[in-house]
């Protein structure tokens, strides 16, 4: 068996992530060792409140590969975090802790090319503070990669937005031919190398029905020329399609991935179709990075009622 550890940054400490992590372990056996980067004290405190019982194996981050690990216990790299109660309100108090967790993971990933990363949710408002649109962009900056893409992966149908967590008023200013072409290449290469599959991609327009009442629309100036260029380069792409019809059943059978111009244009129908049966993969990093397709979910904090499906999907995708 290949020894390919999966690093897991627990993310925002006041989220449902540890709950769904415990539930994932309860229902599944994973071949590759899981290494959780988290406050050991927080892990034990939340475990007690939620009623789970797991043994802990404390791992030294500097000697990770001296001994082969397994999943008989939860492998933990301990990162210091101070708090009063196991579940608190999200605040900037956890920012340094989350940064430290990511820094530990990135240092290990920089030395071990067969290691992959899963991260729990973070609060964009308190952790990113407007400096980055999301963790996709945060990790791109940390790893000095400019060309990255968000892929919401589902075996039946994946989606990918050209722009991510932008206000709608800024979307049209951030769509370019180069960005569309680079994103399609990242997606096609990922499927070819990782999944051994040549895929068919549909690309949406920006405007309703791909129409506009002015002479120079984004479809005519940007999207159609990018598609034509990709077709010439032998990529199997089609479009632009109106976003209100591309997700209809007869259309879905034709495509593996739908690429949209903005976040909710493709994520809303994807979640309507599949719920949390999807994972968020960042393409273009030096390593495979996945996060469950949900946020901190503070309304369900400590209630032991969150669905672990997306995290289980992420773990199984990497556990090969």
C-alpha positions in Angstrom: 0.0 0.0 0.0 1.2 3.5 -0.8 2.0 5.7 2.2 0.1 8.9 1.2 -0.9 10.7 4.4 -3.9 13.1 4.2 -3.4 16.3 6.2 -6.5 17.8 7.6 -6.5 21.4 8.9 -9.5 21.6 11.2 -10.1 25.2 10.3 -12.4 27.5 12.3 -12.5 26.1 15.9 -16.1 27.2 16.4 -17.6 25.2 13.5 -19.2 21.8 13.0 -16.0 20.4 11.4 -14.8 18.2 14.3 -18.3 16.8 14.7 -18.5 15.7 11.1 -14.9 14.4 11.3 -15.9 12.2 14.3 -18.9 11.0 12.3 -16.8 10.2 9.3 -14.5 8.0 11.4 -17.4 6.2 12.9 -18.8 5.1 9.6 -15.7 4.4 7.5 -12.3 2.8 7.4 -9.6 4.8 5.5 -6.5 3.2 4.1 -4.2 6.2 4.1 -3.3 7.8 7.4 -5.3 10.8 8.4 -3.3 13.5 10.3 -5.4 16.2 12.0 -3.8 19.6 12.6 -5.8 21.0 15.5 -5.6 22.0 19.1 -5.5 18.7 21.0 -7.3 20.2 24.0 -10.1 21.6 21.8 -10.4 18.2 20.1 -10.8 16.4 23.4 -13.2 19.0 24.8 -15.5 18.9 21.8 -15.3 15.1 21.6 -16.5 14.9 25.2 -19.4 17.4 24.7 -20.5 15.5 21.5 -20.3 12.1 23.1 -17.6 10.5 20.9 -14.8 8.3 22.1 -11.5 8.1 20.2 -8.0 7.5 21.3 -5.3 10.1 20.3 -1.9 9.6 18.8 0.2 12.7 19.2 2.4 13.2 16.1 5.5 15.4 16.1 5.3 17.6 13.0 9.1 17.5 12.6 9.3 13.7 12.6 6.2 12.8 10.6 7.8 10.1 8.5 10.0 8.3 10.9 7.2 6.0 11.8 4.4 4.8 9.5 1.1 5.9 10.9 -2.3 4.2 10.8 -5.9 5.1 11.7 -6.3 3.0 14.8 -6.2 6.3 16.7 -6.7 9.9 15.7 -3.3 11.2 14.6 -3.0 14.8 15.9 -0.4 17.5 15.3 -1.1 19.8 18.2 -1.4 23.5 17.6 -1.9 25.8 20.6 -5.3 27.6 20.9 -6.7 29.4 24.0 -10.4 29.4 24.7 -12.9 29.4 27.5 -15.6 27.1 26.3 -15.5 24.2 23.7 -18.0 26.1 21.5 -17.8 29.9 21.3 -18.9 32.6 18.9 -16.7 33.0 15.8 -14.3 36.0 16.3 -10.8 37.1 15.1 -9.4 35.5 18.3 -8.9 32.3 16.3 -7.1 33.9 13.3 -3.6 33.3 14.5 -4.5 29.7 15.4 -5.9 29.0 11.9 -2.9 30.6 10.3 -0.6 28.5 12.4 -2.5 25.3 11.3 -2.2 26.2 7.6 1.5 27.0 8.0 2.2 23.6 9.6 0.4 21.9 6.8 2.1 23.9 4.0 5.5 23.1 5.5 4.8 19.4 5.5 3.3 19.6 2.0 6.4 21.4 0.7 8.5 18.4 1.7 6.2 15.5 0.7 4.7 15.5 -2.8 2.4 12.6 -2.1 0.6 14.2 0.8 -2.7 15.9 0.2 -4.7 18.5 2.1 -8.3 18.8 3.4 -9.3 21.9 5.3 -12.3 22.5 7.4 -14.4 25.7 6.9 -13.3 29.1 7.9 -15.1 32.4 8.3 -14.3 34.6 5.3 -15.4 37.7 7.2 -13.2 37.2 10.3 -10.2 35.2 9.0 -9.7 36.6 5.4 -10.8 40.1 6.3 -11.3 41.1 2.7 -7.7 40.3 1.8 -8.7 37.2 -0.1 -11.9 36.1 -1.8 -11.6 32.6 -0.3 -9.3 29.9 0.9 -8.7 29.1 -2.8 -7.0 32.5 -3.3 -5.4 32.4 0.2 -3.6 29.1 -0.6 -2.7 30.4 -4.1 -0.9 33.3 -2.5 0.8 31.1 0.1 2.1 28.8 -2.6 2.9 31.6 -5.1 0.5 30.2 -7.7 -1.5 32.7 -9.9 -3.5 30.3 -12.0 -5.9 28.4 -9.8 -9.6 27.3 -10.1 -12.4 26.1 -7.9 -14.0 22.9 -9.0 -17.1 21.6 -7.1 -16.7 18.0 -8.0 -19.5 15.4 -8.2 -19.1 12.2 -10.1 -22.3 12.9 -12.2 -21.7 16.6 -12.8 -19.1 19.1 -11.6 -19.3 22.9 -11.8 -16.7 25.6 -11.7 -17.1 29.4 -11.5 -14.8 31.7 -13.4 -15.1 34.2 -10.6 -15.5 33.0 -7.0 -16.6 35.1 -4.0 -17.0 38.4 -5.8 -19.9 40.9 -5.5 -22.1 40.7 -8.6 -21.3 44.3 -9.5 -17.7 43.3 -10.0 -18.1 40.0 -11.9 -18.2 41.4 -15.5 -14.9 43.3 -14.8 -13.1 40.1 -13.8 -14.0 37.9 -16.8 -11.3 37.6 -19.4 -10.5 35.4 -22.3 -7.2 34.3 -20.6 -8.9 33.4 -17.4 -11.6 31.3 -19.2 -8.9 29.5 -21.3 -6.6 28.8 -18.3 -9.5 27.5 -16.2 -10.7 25.1 -18.9 -7.1 23.8 -19.3 -6.8 23.2 -15.5 -10.1 21.3 -15.4 -9.4 19.2 -18.5 -5.9 18.3 -17.2 -7.1 17.4 -13.8 -9.7 14.9 -15.2 -7.1 13.5 -17.6 -4.3 13.0 -15.1 -6.2 12.2 -11.9 -9.3 10.5 -13.2 -8.0 9.2 -16.6 -11.0 10.7 -18.4 -11.4 13.0 -21.3 -14.4 15.3 -20.6 -17.0 17.4 -22.2 -17.4 20.9 -20.8 -20.3 23.4 -21.2 -19.7 27.1 -20.7 -22.4 29.5 -19.7 -22.8 33.1 -20.8 -23.0 36.0 -18.3 -26.2 37.8 -19.4 -29.7 36.4 -19.1 -30.3 34.1 -22.1 -26.8 35.1 -23.3 -28.4 38.3 -24.6 -28.0 42.0 -24.0 -29.4 45.2 -25.3 -26.1 46.8 -26.0 -23.7 46.2 -28.9 -20.7 44.8 -27.2 -21.7 42.0 -24.8 -19.4 39.9 -22.7 -20.6 36.9 -24.8 -19.4 38.5 -28.0 -16.2 40.2 -26.7 -14.9 37.5 -24.3 -16.7 34.3 -23.9 -17.3 33.2 -27.6 -13.7 34.0 -28.7 -12.3 32.1 -25.7 -14.5 29.1 -26.6 -13.4 29.2 -30.3 -9.8 29.3 -29.3 -10.2 26.3 -27.0 -12.0 24.3 -29.7 -9.1 25.0 -32.1 -6.8 23.6 -29.4 -8.9 20.4 -29.3 -10.6 20.9 -26.0 -14.2 19.5 -26.0 -16.1 22.7 -25.0 -19.4 24.1 -26.0 -21.3 27.3 -25.4 -22.0 29.9 -24.4 -25.3 28.5 -22.9 -28.0 30.4 -21.1 -27.6 29.6 -17.4 -31.4 29.1 -16.9 -31.6 26.1 -19.3 -28.2 24.4 -19.2 -29.1 22.5 -16.0 -32.2 20.9 -17.4 -32.1 17.1 -17.5 -31.7 16.6 -21.2 -28.7 19.0 -21.2 -27.0 17.5 -18.2 -26.5 14.1 -19.9 -24.2 15.7 -22.5 -21.6 17.2 -20.1 -19.2 16.3 -17.3 -18.5 19.9 -16.1 -20.4 23.2 -16.4 -18.3 26.3 -16.1 -20.2 29.4 -15.2 -19.2 33.1 -15.0 -19.9 33.6 -11.3 -20.3 31.7 -8.1 -24.0 31.3 -7.5 -24.7 30.9 -11.2 -23.4 27.3 -11.0 -23.3 26.4 -7.3 -27.0 27.1 -6.7 -28.2 24.6 -9.2 -25.5 22.1 -8.3 -26.6 22.1 -4.6 -30.2 21.9 -5.7 -29.4 18.8 -7.6 -26.9 17.1 -5.3 -27.1 18.8 -1.9 -23.8 18.2 0.0 -22.9 15.3 -2.3 -19.9 17.2 -3.7 -16.4 18.4 -2.7 -14.6 21.6 -3.4 -11.2 20.9 -5.1 -8.7 23.7 -5.7 -6.9 23.1 -9.1 -3.5 24.6 -9.9 -1.8 24.2 -6.4 1.4 22.1 -6.0 -0.8 19.5 -4.1 -4.4 18.3 -4.1 -6.5 20.4 -1.8 -10.1 19.6 -1.0 -12.6 21.1 1.4 -16.1 19.9 2.3 -18.7 21.9 0.4 -20.2 23.7 3.4 -19.3 26.5 5.8 -18.9 26.7 9.7 -22.7 26.2 10.2 -22.8 28.0 13.5 -26.5 27.5 13.8 -25.9 23.8 14.4 -22.8 24.2 16.6 -22.6 21.6 19.4 -26.0 20.0 18.4 -24.5 16.8 17.0 -26.9 17.0 14.0 -24.6 18.0 11.1 -24.3 15.8 7.9 -20.8 14.4 7.3 -21.5 13.4 3.7 -19.3 16.0 2.0 -16.3 15.3 4.3 -16.7 11.5 3.7 -16.7 12.2 0.0 -13.5 14.2 0.3 -11.7 11.6 2.3 -12.8 8.8 0.0 -11.7 10.7 -3.1 -8.1 11.0 -1.6 -8.1 7.5 0.0 -6.8 5.7 -3.1 
